[in-house]
Amino acid sequence: MSDVLTHQVSPTKVLFSQAISRSLTRVQLIEKTDTCMYVVVEQTPFHPVSHIWPDHPADKGYFSYADETYNVLDCMTGAFDVENNKLFVGTDIPVKRGEKDWHFVVVHQVELNVPVAINDVVELVVDVQYQTALSRGTVLVTSLLMH
């Protein structure tokens, strides 16, 4: 069961490829599930985990809104079906990029009931140390050594 709050959603502009680690951006879509909220914004500095290339973990970090900070629990690739006003996340994505009437987006997973609404401006901040470690492969090596 999910509760989707949206208006027309455009593809997310990704900023991580430009070495940008924080960004002010507008909320485009909110989807509440039984356990969390999915938030899609206009642009993001977060690198999401890809449903077709899952061996590169998602960035970690937080977003700020109304003087409060909320952890981004996960960051995933999503696809928005424009015709049916529906979001698909991760392995549930039924199409390939470039499909007509589908917009690929970055989905930020946050705790349930974070008080944010469509058109609110939030600040997204990536954990730069973690992102740098991912780029160098040290996160995976450290994780393997700990297990």
N, CA, C and O atoms as a MOPAC input file, in Angstrom:
PM7 MOZYME 1SCF
protein

 N      0.84000 1    -1.17700 1     0.00000 1
 C      0.00000 1     0.00000 1     0.00000 1
 C      0.88100 1     1.23500 1     0.00000 1
 O      1.81600 1     1.33700 1     0.79500 1
 N      0.58300 1     2.18300 1    -0.89800 1
 C      1.35700 1     3.41600 1    -0.91600 1
 C      0.45400 1     4.59500 1    -1.20700 1
 O     -0.61400 1     4.45800 1    -1.80500 1
 N      0.89800 1     5.72800 1    -0.78000 1
 C      0.17900 1     6.96900 1    -0.97100 1
 C      1.08700 1     7.87200 1    -1.79300 1
 O      2.12900 1     8.29900 1    -1.29700 1
 N      0.72500 1     8.17400 1    -3.02500 1
 C      1.57100 1     8.96400 1    -3.90300 1
 C      1.03000 1    10.38000 1    -3.98900 1
 O     -0.14300 1    10.60000 1    -4.29200 1
 N      1.89900 1    11.32300 1    -3.72100 1
 C      1.56400 1    12.73500 1    -3.85600 1
 C      2.46000 1    13.28500 1    -4.94600 1
 O      3.68400 1    13.23500 1    -4.82500 1
 N      1.86800 1    13.81100 1    -6.01300 1
 C      2.69000 1    14.24900 1    -7.13700 1
 C      1.98300 1    15.25700 1    -8.02200 1
 O      0.78100 1    15.49000 1    -7.89400 1
 N      2.72800 1    15.82800 1    -8.89000 1
 C      2.26600 1    16.55400 1   -10.05300 1
 C      3.20400 1    16.07000 1   -11.16500 1
 O      3.88900 1    15.06600 1   -10.96900 1
 N      3.26400 1    16.70600 1   -12.26600 1
 C      4.13500 1    16.22300 1   -13.33400 1
 C      5.58900 1    16.15400 1   -12.86400 1
 O      6.10800 1    17.11900 1   -12.30400 1
 N      6.23000 1    15.03700 1   -13.08600 1
 C      7.59500 1    14.79300 1   -12.64300 1
 C      8.53000 1    14.80800 1   -13.84400 1
 O      8.27000 1    14.14700 1   -14.84900 1
 N      9.62100 1    15.56300 1   -13.73600 1
 C     10.62000 1    15.59800 1   -14.80100 1
 C     11.82300 1    14.75300 1   -14.39700 1
 O     11.98600 1    14.44800 1   -13.21600 1
 N     12.66500 1    14.37200 1   -15.34900 1
 C     13.85300 1    13.59100 1   -15.00500 1
 C     14.72500 1    14.35300 1   -14.00800 1
 O     14.83500 1    15.57700 1   -14.08100 1
 N     15.33700 1    13.63000 1   -13.08300 1
 C     16.22000 1    14.25200 1   -12.10000 1
 C     17.53400 1    14.64000 1   -12.76000 1
 O     18.14400 1    13.83700 1   -13.46600 1
 N     17.96300 1    15.87100 1   -12.52900 1
 C     19.27500 1    16.31100 1   -12.99500 1
 C     20.29800 1    15.85400 1   -11.95700 1
 O     20.19800 1    16.21900 1   -10.78500 1
 N     21.27800 1    15.05900 1   -12.37900 1
 C     22.28100 1    14.55100 1   -11.44500 1
 C     23.49700 1    15.47900 1   -11.42900 1
 O     23.94900 1    15.95100 1   -12.47200 1
 N     24.01000 1    15.72800 1   -10.23800 1
 C     25.11200 1    16.66800 1   -10.05700 1
 C     26.40500 1    15.99000 1    -9.61200 1
 O     27.46200 1    16.62200 1    -9.62300 1
 N     26.34300 1    14.70700 1    -9.21700 1
 C     27.53300 1    14.03200 1    -8.69100 1
 C     28.65400 1    13.97300 1    -9.71400 1
 O     29.82600 1    13.95800 1    -9.33900 1
 N     28.32200 1    13.93800 1   -10.99300 1
 C     29.34700 1    13.86600 1   -12.03600 1
 C     30.10900 1    15.18300 1   -12.17400 1
 O     31.14100 1    15.24400 1   -12.84200 1
 N     29.59300 1    16.23300 1   -11.54000 1
 C     30.24200 1    17.54600 1   -11.56200 1
 C     30.94700 1    17.84300 1   -10.23800 1
 O     31.33200 1    18.98300 1    -9.97700 1
 N     31.11400 1    16.81000 1    -9.40100 1
 C     31.76700 1    16.93200 1    -8.09700 1
 C     31.03400 1    17.91100 1    -7.18600 1
 O     31.65800 1    18.60300 1    -6.38100 1
 N     29.72000 1    17.96900 1    -7.31200 1
 C     28.89500 1    18.80400 1    -6.44300 1
 C     28.35800 1    17.90500 1    -5.32800 1
 O     27.77900 1    16.85300 1    -5.60100 1
 N     28.55100 1    18.31700 1    -4.07700 1
 C     28.16600 1    17.47100 1    -2.94800 1
 C     26.98700 1    18.02300 1    -2.14400 1
 O     26.52100 1    17.37200 1    -1.20900 1
 N     26.50200 1    19.21800 1    -2.49700 1
 C     25.31900 1    19.75600 1    -1.80900 1
 C     24.54900 1    20.62100 1    -2.79800 1
 O     25.11400 1    21.25300 1    -3.69000 1
 N     23.22900 1    20.62000 1    -2.59900 1
 C     22.39600 1    21.33600 1    -3.55000 1
 C     21.05400 1    21.70300 1    -2.92700 1
 O     20.46600 1    20.91200 1    -2.19000 1
 N     20.57800 1    22.89700 1    -3.22700 1
 C     19.20200 1    23.26900 1    -2.92400 1
 C     18.35700 1    22.81800 1    -4.10300 1
 O     18.74000 1    23.01500 1    -5.25600 1
 N     17.21200 1    22.21500 1    -3.82100 1
 C     16.38300 1    21.68800 1    -4.89500 1
 C     14.92900 1    21.60600 1    -4.46100 1
 O     14.61900 1    21.61400 1    -3.27000 1
 N     14.05300 1    21.52800 1    -5.43700 1
 C     12.60900 1    21.48500 1    -5.18000 1
 C     12.10000 1    20.04100 1    -5.23100 1
 O     12.50000 1    19.26400 1    -6.09800 1
 N     11.21700 1    19.69400 1    -4.29600 1
 C     10.61100 1    18.36700 1    -4.24100 1
 C      9.57200 1    18.24300 1    -5.36500 1
 O      8.70700 1    19.10400 1    -5.52500 1
 N      9.67600 1    17.15400 1    -6.13800 1
 C      8.74100 1    16.90000 1    -7.24400 1
 C      7.70600 1    15.82600 1    -6.92300 1
 O      6.57700 1    15.87900 1    -7.41200 1
 N      8.08900 1    14.86100 1    -6.10900 1
 C      7.21700 1    13.71900 1    -5.85500 1
 C      7.51100 1    13.17000 1    -4.46900 1
 O      8.65900 1    13.13400 1    -4.02700 1
 N      6.46400 1    12.75000 1    -3.80100 1
 C      6.58200 1    12.05700 1    -2.52100 1
 C      5.70500 1    10.82000 1    -2.60400 1
 O      4.53300 1    10.89300 1    -2.97500 1
 N      6.29100 1     9.68200 1    -2.25400 1
 C      5.50400 1     8.45700 1    -2.19000 1
 C      5.70300 1     7.85500 1    -0.81100 1
 O      6.82600 1     7.54500 1    -0.41300 1
 N      4.60000 1     7.69100 1    -0.08300 1
 C      4.65500 1     7.09000 1     1.24600 1
 C      4.30600 1     5.61500 1     1.12800 1
 O      3.30500 1     5.24000 1     0.51900 1
 N      5.16400 1     4.78200 1     1.73300 1
 C      4.88000 1     3.35100 1     1.80800 1
 C      4.55500 1     3.02800 1     3.26700 1
 O      4.42000 1     3.93700 1     4.08700 1
 N      4.43100 1     1.76900 1     3.58700 1
 C      4.16300 1     1.37300 1     4.96900 1
 C      5.34400 1     1.65400 1     5.90000 1
 O      5.15600 1     1.79900 1     7.10800 1
 N      6.55800 1     1.73200 1     5.34800 1
 C      7.74800 1     1.83300 1     6.18800 1
 C      8.62900 1     3.05400 1     5.95200 1
 O      9.49200 1     3.35300 1     6.77700 1
 N      8.43000 1     3.76900 1     4.84000 1
 C      9.31800 1     4.88500 1     4.51900 1
 C      8.63400 1     5.84000 1     3.54400 1
 O      7.48300 1     5.64900 1     3.15200 1
 N      9.37700 1     6.86200 1     3.17300 1
 C      8.93200 1     7.78800 1     2.12900 1
 C      9.98500 1     7.82200 1     1.03400 1
 O     11.18400 1     7.79100 1     1.30900 1
 N      9.52700 1     7.88600 1    -0.20500 1
 C     10.40000 1     8.12300 1    -1.34100 1
 C     10.22800 1     9.57900 1    -1.73800 1
 O      9.10700 1    10.05900 1    -1.90400 1
 N     11.34800 1    10.27900 1    -1.89000 1
 C     11.31600 1    11.68100 1    -2.27500 1
 C     12.12300 1    11.84300 1    -3.55600 1
 O     13.28400 1    11.44100 1    -3.62900 1
 N     11.48700 1    12.44200 1    -4.57200 1
 C     12.14800 1    12.73000 1    -5.84000 1
 C     12.22600 1    14.24600 1    -5.95900 1
 O     11.24000 1    14.95000 1    -5.74400 1
 N     13.41200 1    14.73700 1    -6.30300 1
 C     13.64900 1    16.17600 1    -6.40900 1
 C     14.08700 1    16.53300 1    -7.82700 1
 O     14.35000 1    15.65100 1    -8.64500 1
 N     14.16400 1    17.83600 1    -8.11300 1
 C     14.54800 1    18.27800 1    -9.45800 1
 C     16.00300 1    17.95700 1    -9.78900 1
 O     16.31700 1    17.58000 1   -10.91800 1
 N     16.89700 1    18.10800 1    -8.79500 1
 C     18.32100 1    17.81400 1    -9.01100 1
 C     18.91300 1    17.25000 1    -7.72400 1
 O     18.42700 1    17.52800 1    -6.62700 1
 N     19.97000 1    16.45300 1    -7.87600 1
 C     20.55700 1    15.82300 1    -6.69500 1
 C     22.06300 1    15.64100 1    -6.84400 1
 O     22.55400 1    15.36000 1    -7.93700 1
 N     22.80100 1    15.80200 1    -5.73200 1
 C     24.22400 1    15.46100 1    -5.73600 1
 C     24.46300 1    13.98600 1    -5.40800 1
 O     25.60300 1    13.52400 1    -5.46700 1
 N     23.40900 1    13.23800 1    -5.06300 1
 C     23.52800 1    11.82700 1    -4.67700 1
 C     23.67700 1    10.92000 1    -5.89100 1
 O     22.98200 1    11.07800 1    -6.89500 1
 N     24.59700 1     9.96600 1    -5.77700 1
 C     24.71600 1     8.89900 1    -6.77100 1
 C     23.84100 1     7.75400 1    -6.28600 1
 O     24.08200 1     7.21400 1    -5.20600 1
 N     22.82500 1     7.36900 1    -7.06500 1
 C     21.94300 1     6.27600 1    -6.62900 1
 C     22.53000 1     4.91500 1    -6.98000 1
 O     23.38700 1     4.80300 1    -7.85700 1
 N     22.06000 1     3.88700 1    -6.28800 1
 C     22.38600 1     2.53100 1    -6.70800 1
 C     21.50500 1     2.23900 1    -7.91900 1
 O     20.31700 1     2.56200 1    -7.92500 1
 N     22.08600 1     1.63900 1    -8.92300 1
 C     21.36000 1     1.35500 1   -10.15600 1
 C     20.77500 1    -0.05400 1   -10.12500 1
 O     21.40100 1    -0.98900 1    -9.62600 1
 N     19.58500 1    -0.18900 1   -10.65600 1
 C     18.94800 1    -1.50900 1   -10.73300 1
 C     19.62400 1    -2.41200 1   -11.75900 1
 O     19.47100 1    -3.63200 1   -11.69900 1
 N     20.37000 1    -1.83000 1   -12.70200 1
 C     21.06400 1    -2.65300 1   -13.69800 1
 C     22.57300 1    -2.74400 1   -13.43400 1
 O     23.27100 1    -3.52600 1   -14.08000 1
 N     23.06300 1    -1.95900 1   -12.50100 1
 C     24.48400 1    -1.96800 1   -12.15000 1
 C     24.58900 1    -1.83400 1   -10.63000 1
 O     25.11200 1    -0.83400 1   -10.13900 1
 N     24.09700 1    -2.83400 1    -9.87000 1
 C     23.96100 1    -2.69900 1    -8.41600 1
 C     25.24700 1    -2.83400 1    -7.61100 1
 O     25.20900 1    -2.74400 1    -6.38400 1
 N     26.39500 1    -3.04800 1    -8.27400 1
 C     27.61500 1    -3.23800 1    -7.49500 1
 C     28.24400 1    -1.93300 1    -7.02300 1
 O     29.21700 1    -1.96700 1    -6.26900 1
 N     27.72100 1    -0.78900 1    -7.44200 1
 C     28.19600 1     0.50800 1    -6.94400 1
 C     27.17100 1     1.02300 1    -5.94200 1
 O     26.09100 1     1.45900 1    -6.34100 1
 N     27.48800 1     0.98300 1    -4.64000 1
 C     26.51500 1     1.41100 1    -3.62500 1
 C     26.12000 1     2.87600 1    -3.78000 1
 O     26.83500 1     3.66700 1    -4.39600 1
 N     24.99300 1     3.21200 1    -3.22100 1
 C     24.50300 1     4.58400 1    -3.24100 1
 C     25.29700 1     5.45200 1    -2.27600 1
 O     25.87700 1     4.97000 1    -1.30200 1
 N     25.30400 1     6.74200 1    -2.57600 1
 C     25.88100 1     7.70500 1    -1.64800 1
 C     25.07300 1     7.73800 1    -0.36400 1
 O     23.90500 1     7.35000 1    -0.33700 1
 N     25.70700 1     8.20500 1     0.69200 1
 C     25.04400 1     8.44500 1     1.96500 1
 C     25.01000 1     9.94500 1     2.21000 1
 O     25.77800 1    10.69700 1     1.61000 1
 N     24.12100 1    10.37500 1     3.09000 1
 C     24.06100 1    11.78600 1     3.42400 1
 C     22.73500 1    12.12900 1     4.05200 1
 O     22.09000 1    11.27700 1     4.66200 1
 N     22.32300 1    13.38200 1     3.90500 1
 C     21.09900 1    13.84200 1     4.53300 1
 C     20.46000 1    14.94800 1     3.71400 1
 O     21.05500 1    15.47600 1     2.77500 1
 N     19.23400 1    15.28600 1     4.09100 1
 C     18.64300 1    16.49700 1     3.55300 1
 C     18.10700 1    17.33500 1     4.69600 1
 O     17.71000 1    16.82400 1     5.74300 1
 N     18.10700 1    18.62700 1     4.46400 1
 C     17.63400 1    19.57700 1     5.47000 1
 C     16.39000 1    20.26100 1     4.95600 1
 O     16.27800 1    20.60100 1     3.77800 1
 N     15.44500 1    20.45800 1     5.88700 1
 C     14.21500 1    21.16900 1     5.57800 1
 C     13.69000 1    21.78900 1     6.86700 1
 O     13.63200 1    21.12700 1     7.90400 1
 N     13.31400 1    23.04800 1     6.79900 1
 C     12.73200 1    23.75700 1     7.94700 1
 C     13.59800 1    23.60600 1     9.20100 1
 O     13.09600 1    23.28900 1    10.27900 1
 N     14.89100 1    23.83400 1     9.04600 1
 C     15.85400 1    23.78900 1    10.15400 1
 C     15.98100 1    22.42300 1    10.81000 1
 O     16.46800 1    22.32500 1    11.93700 1
 N     15.55600 1    21.37500 1    10.13100 1
 C     15.70800 1    20.00100 1    10.62200 1
 C     16.52800 1    19.21200 1     9.60600 1
 O     16.53000 1    19.52200 1     8.41400 1
 N     17.22600 1    18.18700 1    10.09500 1
 C     18.04300 1    17.33700 1     9.23900 1
 C     17.48600 1    15.91700 1     9.28000 1
 O     17.13700 1    15.40300 1    10.34300 1
 N     17.40800 1    15.28700 1     8.09500 1
 C     16.87400 1    13.93300 1     7.96500 1
 C     17.85800 1    13.09300 1     7.15500 1
 O     18.32100 1    13.51300 1     6.09400 1
 N     18.17300 1    11.90200 1     7.66700 1
 C     19.08200 1    11.01000 1     6.94900 1
 C     18.43800 1    10.49100 1     5.68300 1
 O     17.25000 1    10.16800 1     5.66200 1
 N     19.22600 1    10.41200 1     4.62900 1
 C     18.81400 1     9.71000 1     3.42100 1
 C     19.22100 1     8.26000 1     3.67100 1
 O     20.40800 1     7.93500 1     3.70000 1
 N     18.22900 1     7.39600 1     3.85100 1
 C     18.47000 1     6.00200 1     4.21400 1
 C     18.99100 1     5.17900 1     3.04900 1
 O     19.76200 1     4.23700 1     3.23500 1
 N     18.56300 1     5.54200 1     1.84200 1
 C     19.01000 1     4.87000 1     0.63100 1
 C     18.73700 1     5.80700 1    -0.53100 1
 O     17.95300 1     6.74900 1    -0.41400 1
 N     19.37700 1     5.54600 1    -1.63300 1
 C     19.20100 1     6.36300 1    -2.82800 1
 C     19.22200 1     5.40600 1    -4.01700 1
 O     20.20700 1     4.70200 1    -4.23800 1
 N     18.13000 1     5.38400 1    -4.78000 1
 C     17.97000 1     4.38500 1    -5.82800 1
 C     17.53800 1     5.03000 1    -7.14400 1
 O     17.05900 1     6.16400 1    -7.16900 1
 N     17.71300 1     4.30300 1    -8.21000 1
 C     17.19900 1     4.72100 1    -9.50500 1
 C     15.70300 1     4.42600 1    -9.54900 1
 O     15.24600 1     3.38900 1    -9.06800 1
 N     14.95500 1     5.34800 1   -10.12900 1
 C     13.52100 1     5.15400 1   -10.29900 1
 C     13.10000 1     5.54000 1   -11.70200 1
 O     13.84300 1     6.20800 1   -12.42100 1
 N     11.91600 1     5.12000 1   -12.08700 1
 C     11.34100 1     5.49400 1   -13.37600 1
 C      9.89900 1     5.92200 1   -13.13100 1
 O      9.13800 1     5.23000 1   -12.45300 1
 N      9.53900 1     7.06000 1   -13.68600 1
 C      8.20200 1     7.60600 1   -13.49800 1
 C      7.40500 1     7.45400 1   -14.78300 1
 O      7.79000 1     7.96800 1   -15.83300 1
 N      6.29400 1     6.74400 1   -14.68500 1
 C      5.37700 1     6.51700 1   -15.80600 1
 C      4.46300 1     7.74300 1   -15.89800 1
 O      3.52800 1     7.88900 1   -15.11100 1
 N      4.74000 1     8.61400 1   -16.85600 1
 C      4.01300 1     9.88100 1   -16.98700 1
 C      2.53400 1     9.64200 1   -17.25600 1
 O      1.68000 1    10.29600 1   -16.65600 1
 N      2.22500 1     8.71500 1   -18.15200 1
 C      0.83500 1     8.46100 1   -18.54200 1
 C     -0.01700 1     7.98100 1   -17.37100 1
 O     -1.17500 1     8.37800 1   -17.24100 1
 N      0.55100 1     7.12800 1   -16.51700 1
 C     -0.20200 1     6.54800 1   -15.40600 1
 C      0.12000 1     7.15800 1   -14.04100 1
 O     -0.39900 1     6.72100 1   -13.01400 1
 N      1.00200 1     8.19200 1   -14.04900 1
 C      1.34700 1     8.90100 1   -12.81700 1
 C      1.82500 1     7.93600 1   -11.73100 1
 O      1.34300 1     7.96100 1   -10.59800 1
 N      2.79800 1     7.07100 1   -12.11200 1
 C      3.23300 1     6.01400 1   -11.19600 1
 C      4.75500 1     5.93100 1   -11.15800 1
 O      5.42900 1     6.02500 1   -12.18400 1
 N      5.27700 1     5.75200 1    -9.94100 1
 C      6.70900 1     5.60400 1    -9.73000 1
 C      7.07200 1     4.13200 1    -9.57400 1
 O      6.39600 1     3.38400 1    -8.86800 1
 N      8.15000 1     3.73000 1   -10.24500 1
 C      8.72200 1     2.39200 1   -10.09600 1
 C     10.15000 1     2.57700 1    -9.59600 1
 O     10.87200 1     3.45000 1   -10.07900 1
 N     10.56000 1     1.75400 1    -8.62900 1
 C     11.86800 1     1.91700 1    -7.99500 1
 C     12.68400 1     0.63300 1    -8.12600 1
 O     12.17000 1    -0.47100 1    -7.95200 1
 N     13.97700 1     0.80700 1    -8.43800 1
 C     14.91200 1    -0.32000 1    -8.46600 1
 C     14.51600 1    -1.40600 1    -9.44100 1
 O     14.21000 1    -1.13000 1   -10.60100 1
 N     14.52200 1    -2.63900 1    -8.97300 1
 C     14.25800 1    -3.78200 1    -9.85300 1
 C     12.80600 1    -3.84700 1   -10.32800 1
 O     12.47700 1    -4.67300 1   -11.18000 1
 N     11.93900 1    -2.99900 1    -9.79700 1
 C     10.54700 1    -2.94600 1   -10.26900 1
 C     10.39500 1    -2.12000 1   -11.54800 1
 O      9.30900 1    -2.07500 1   -12.12500 1
 N     11.47400 1    -1.46300 1   -11.99900 1
 C     11.41000 1    -0.63900 1   -13.21600 1
 C     11.18500 1    -1.55600 1   -14.41600 1
 O     12.00300 1    -2.43700 1   -14.68100 1
 N     10.06300 1    -1.35400 1   -15.15700 1
 C      9.71900 1    -2.27000 1   -16.24300 1
 C     10.22700 1    -1.85400 1   -17.63000 1
 O      9.96600 1    -2.55400 1   -18.60800 1
 N     10.94100 1    -0.73700 1   -17.73200 1
 C     11.36300 1    -0.23000 1   -19.04300 1
 C     12.84100 1     0.12800 1   -19.02300 1
 O     13.47200 1     0.18700 1   -17.96800 1
 N     13.37900 1     0.36700 1   -20.22200 1
 C     14.75400 1     0.84600 1   -20.36800 1
 C     14.73000 1     2.35600 1   -20.55100 1
 O     13.71200 1     2.93100 1   -20.93600 1
 N     15.85000 1     2.98400 1   -20.27300 1
 C     15.95700 1     4.43300 1   -20.47800 1
 C     15.60800 1     4.79600 1   -21.91100 1
 O     15.87800 1     4.04100 1   -22.84600 1
 N     15.00700 1     5.96100 1   -22.06300 1
 C     14.67200 1     6.43900 1   -23.39300 1
 C     13.27100 1     6.05900 1   -23.84700 1
 O     12.83100 1     6.48800 1   -24.91400 1
 N     12.57100 1     5.26600 1   -23.05800 1
 C     11.20600 1     4.85800 1   -23.40000 1
 C     10.28800 1     6.08500 1   -23.37700 1
 O     10.35800 1     6.90400 1   -22.46000 1
 N      9.43600 1     6.20100 1   -24.38600 1
 C      8.50600 1     7.32600 1   -24.48700 1
 C      7.58800 1     7.37000 1   -23.26000 1
 O      7.09600 1     6.33800 1   -22.80200 1
 N      7.36800 1     8.57200 1   -22.74200 1
 C      6.49100 1     8.83500 1   -21.59400 1
 C      6.98700 1     8.23100 1   -20.28300 1
 O      6.19300 1     7.95800 1   -19.38300 1
 N      8.29400 1     8.02400 1   -20.17700 1
 C      8.91400 1     7.58000 1   -18.93500 1
 C     10.05500 1     8.52300 1   -18.60200 1
 O     10.85100 1     8.86500 1   -19.47600 1
 N     10.14300 1     8.95000 1   -17.34400 1
 C     11.23400 1     9.80200 1   -16.89100 1
 C     12.02300 1     9.07000 1   -15.81500 1
 O     11.46100 1     8.61400 1   -14.81900 1
 N     13.32300 1     8.96400 1   -16.02400 1
 C     14.16400 1     8.34300 1   -15.00800 1
 C     14.53200 1     9.38300 1   -13.95900 1
 O     14.87800 1    10.52000 1   -14.27800 1
 N     14.44900 1     8.96300 1   -12.69500 1
 C     14.63300 1     9.87200 1   -11.57100 1
 C     15.53500 1     9.22300 1   -10.51700 1
 O     15.79300 1     8.02000 1   -10.55000 1
 N     16.00000 1    10.04700 1    -9.59100 1
 C     16.73300 1     9.55600 1    -8.43700 1
 C     15.76500 1     9.59700 1    -7.25900 1
 O     15.14700 1    10.62600 1    -6.98700 1
 N     15.64100 1     8.47100 1    -6.56600 1
 C     14.69800 1     8.32000 1    -5.46400 1
 C     15.47400 1     8.30500 1    -4.14700 1
 O     16.33200 1     7.44900 1    -3.93100 1
 N     15.16400 1     9.25700 1    -3.27600 1
 C     15.79900 1     9.35000 1    -1.95700 1
 C     14.84800 1     8.73300 1    -0.93800 1
 O     13.72300 1     9.20200 1    -0.76900 1
 N     15.29300 1     7.69800 1    -0.27100 1
 C     14.46000 1     7.04000 1     0.73800 1
 C     14.74100 1     7.68300 1     2.09300 1
 O     15.88800 1     7.77000 1     2.53000 1
 N     13.66400 1     8.13500 1     2.75100 1
 C     13.78100 1     8.75000 1     4.07900 1
 C     12.78100 1     8.10200 1     5.02400 1
 O     11.93100 1     7.31500 1     4.60700 1
 N     12.89500 1     8.44500 1     6.30100 1
 C     11.96800 1     7.91400 1     7.29600 1
 C     10.53800 1     8.32100 1     6.96500 1
 O     10.29600 1     9.33700 1     6.31200 1
 N      9.61500 1     7.52000 1     7.42100 1
 C      8.20100 1     7.79100 1     7.23000 1
 C      7.80100 1     9.07400 1     7.97000 1
 O      8.27200 1     9.34800 1     9.07300 1
 N      6.92800 1     9.84000 1     7.33600 1
 C      6.34800 1    11.05000 1     7.93200 1
 C      7.31200 1    12.20300 1     8.15000 1
 O      7.13000 1    12.99000 1     9.08000 1
 N      8.33800 1    12.31800 1     7.30600 1
 C      9.15900 1    13.52400 1     7.31000 1
 C      8.25300 1    14.64600 1     6.79200 1
 O      7.61000 1    14.47700 1     5.75600 1
 N      8.18800 1    15.78100 1     7.48200 1
 C      7.23700 1    16.83700 1     7.11800 1
 C      7.69500 1    17.67900 1     5.92600 1
 O      8.08200 1    18.83600 1     6.08500 1
 N      7.64900 1    17.09500 1     4.74900 1
 C      8.03000 1    17.79200 1     3.52400 1
 C      6.90900 1    17.60300 1     2.50700 1
 O      6.22300 1    16.58000 1     2.50800 1
 N      6.73100 1    18.59400 1     1.64500 1
 C      5.64500 1    18.54600 1     0.66500 1
 C      6.17100 1    18.88200 1    -0.72800 1
 O      7.27000 1    19.41400 1    -0.88100 1
 N      5.37400 1    18.56700 1    -1.72400 1
 C      5.71900 1    18.90900 1    -3.10000 1
 C      5.89800 1    20.41600 1    -3.20700 1
 O      5.13700 1    21.19500 1    -2.63400 1
 N      6.92600 1    20.80400 1    -3.95700 1
 C      7.34700 1    22.18600 1    -4.18400 1
 C      8.15200 1    22.78800 1    -3.04100 1
 O      8.64300 1    23.90900 1    -3.17300 1
 N      8.30400 1    22.07500 1    -1.91500 1
 C      9.20200 1    22.55700 1    -0.86900 1
 C     10.63100 1    22.51300 1    -1.39700 1
 O     10.98300 1    21.65500 1    -2.20600 1
 N     11.44600 1    23.44900 1    -0.92500 1
 C     12.86300 1    23.45600 1    -1.27000 1
 C     13.62900 1    22.82700 1    -0.11200 1
 O     13.49300 1    23.23700 1     1.04000 1
 N     14.43700 1    21.82200 1    -0.44500 1
 C     15.25900 1    21.13300 1     0.53900 1
 C     16.72000 1    21.25400 1     0.12600 1
 O     17.03100 1    21.51400 1    -1.03700 1
 N     17.60400 1    21.06400 1     1.08700 1
 C     19.02400 1    21.01500 1     0.77900 1
 C     19.48400 1    19.57000 1     0.92200 1
 O     19.28300 1    18.95000 1     1.96600 1
 N     20.09200 1    19.04400 1    -0.11100 1
 C     20.64900 1    17.69300 1    -0.09200 1
 C     22.15300 1    17.79400 1     0.09600 1
 O     22.81600 1    18.59200 1    -0.56600 1
 N     22.69400 1    16.97800 1     1.00600 1
 C     24.12200 1    17.00500 1     1.31400 1
 C     24.65800 1    15.58300 1     1.32800 1
 O     24.16100 1    14.73000 1     2.06400 1
 N     25.67000 1    15.33300 1     0.51600 1
 C     26.29600 1    14.02000 1     0.41400 1
 C     27.45900 1    13.93200 1     1.40000 1
 O     28.18500 1    14.90600 1     1.59800 1
 N     27.63200 1    12.77100 1     2.01200 1
 C     28.77700 1    12.48900 1     2.86700 1
 C     29.99200 1    12.33200 1     1.94500 1
 O     30.18500 1    11.27800 1     1.34000 1
 N     30.80100 1    13.38000 1     1.84500 1
 C     31.90900 1    13.41900 1     0.89200 1
 C     32.97200 1    12.37000 1     1.21700 1
 O     33.54300 1    11.77300 1     0.30400 1
 N     33.24800 1    12.13500 1     2.50300 1
 C     34.24500 1    11.11200 1     2.85900 1
 C     33.80500 1     9.73500 1     2.38000 1
 O     34.60900 1     8.98000 1     1.83400 1
 N     32.54700 1     9.40900 1     2.58100 1
 C     32.02000 1     8.12000 1     2.13700 1
 C     32.05700 1     8.03700 1     0.60700 1
 O     32.44600 1     7.01200 1     0.04700 1
 N     31.65200 1     9.11300 1    -0.06100 1
 C     31.64700 1     9.14100 1    -1.52500 1
 C     33.06100 1     8.95200 1    -2.07700 1
 O     33.26000 1     8.22000 1    -3.04700 1
 N     34.03000 1     9.60600 1    -1.46400 1
 C     35.42400 1     9.47600 1    -1.89800 1
 C     35.91600 1     8.05000 1    -1.68400 1
 O     36.59700 1     7.48800 1    -2.54200 1
 N     35.57200 1     7.46600 1    -0.54300 1
 C     35.95800 1     6.08200 1    -0.26900 1
 C     35.33800 1     5.13100 1    -1.29400 1
 O     35.98200 1     4.17700 1    -1.73100 1
 N     34.07800 1     5.39600 1    -1.67600 1
 C     33.43800 1     4.56900 1    -2.71100 1
 C     34.21000 1     4.66100 1    -4.01900 1
 O     34.45200 1     3.64900 1    -4.67700 1
 N     34.59300 1     5.86700 1    -4.39000 1
 C     35.31000 1     6.08100 1    -5.64500 1
 C     36.63400 1     5.32800 1    -5.66600 1
 O     37.07500 1     4.85500 1    -6.71300 1
 N     37.25600 1     5.22200 1    -4.50900 1
 C     38.55300 1     4.54200 1    -4.41200 1
 C     38.41100 1     3.05400 1    -4.14600 1
 O     39.39600 1     2.31800 1    -4.19000 1
 N     37.18500 1     2.60200 1    -3.86800 1
 C     36.95800 1     1.19600 1    -3.59800 1
 C     37.26700 1     0.79000 1    -2.17000 1
 O     37.19800 1    -0.39400 1    -1.83900 1
 N     37.60900 1     1.75100 1    -1.31000 1
 C     37.99600 1     1.40000 1     0.05800 1
 C     36.80400 1     0.98700 1     0.90500 1
 O     36.97700 1     0.24400 1     1.87100 1
 N     35.60800 1     1.43800 1     0.57800 1
 C     34.42600 1     1.03800 1     1.34500 1
 C     34.19000 1    -0.45900 1     1.19000 1
 O     33.92100 1    -1.14800 1     2.17400 1
 N     34.28500 1    -0.96200 1    -0.01700 1
 C     34.05900 1    -2.38200 1    -0.25800 1
 C     35.13500 1    -3.23500 1     0.39100 1
 O     34.83400 1    -4.28200 1     0.96400 1
 N     36.38300 1    -2.80100 1     0.30900 1
 C     37.48100 1    -3.54400 1     0.90400 1
 C     37.31300 1    -3.57300 1     2.41800 1
 O     37.45100 1    -4.63300 1     3.02800 1
 N     37.02000 1    -2.43600 1     3.03300 1
 C     36.80900 1    -2.36500 1     4.47800 1
 C     35.65300 1    -3.24500 1     4.90000 1
 O     35.74000 1    -3.94700 1     5.90800 1
 N     34.56200 1    -3.21500 1     4.13300 1
 C     33.39800 1    -4.03200 1     4.43400 1
 C     33.73900 1    -5.51300 1     4.38100 1
 O     33.31700 1    -6.27700 1     5.24900 1
 N     34.49200 1    -5.92300 1     3.38100 1
 C     34.87600 1    -7.33400 1     3.25500 1
 C     35.77400 1    -7.76200 1     4.40700 1
 O     35.64600 1    -8.87800 1     4.91000 1
 N     36.68200 1    -6.88600 1     4.82900 1
 C     37.59200 1    -7.22500 1     5.91700 1
 C     36.87200 1    -7.35500 1     7.24400 1
 O     37.31000 1    -8.10700 1     8.11400 1
 N     35.76700 1    -6.62900 1     7.41400 1
 C     35.01600 1    -6.66500 1     8.66200 1
 C     34.14900 1    -7.90700 1     8.78700 1
 O     33.72400 1    -8.24300 1     9.89200 1
 N     33.87900 1    -8.59100 1     7.69900 1
 C     32.98300 1    -9.76300 1     7.73400 1
 C     33.73800 1   -11.03900 1     7.69600 1
 O     33.13700 1   -12.11300 1     7.71800 1

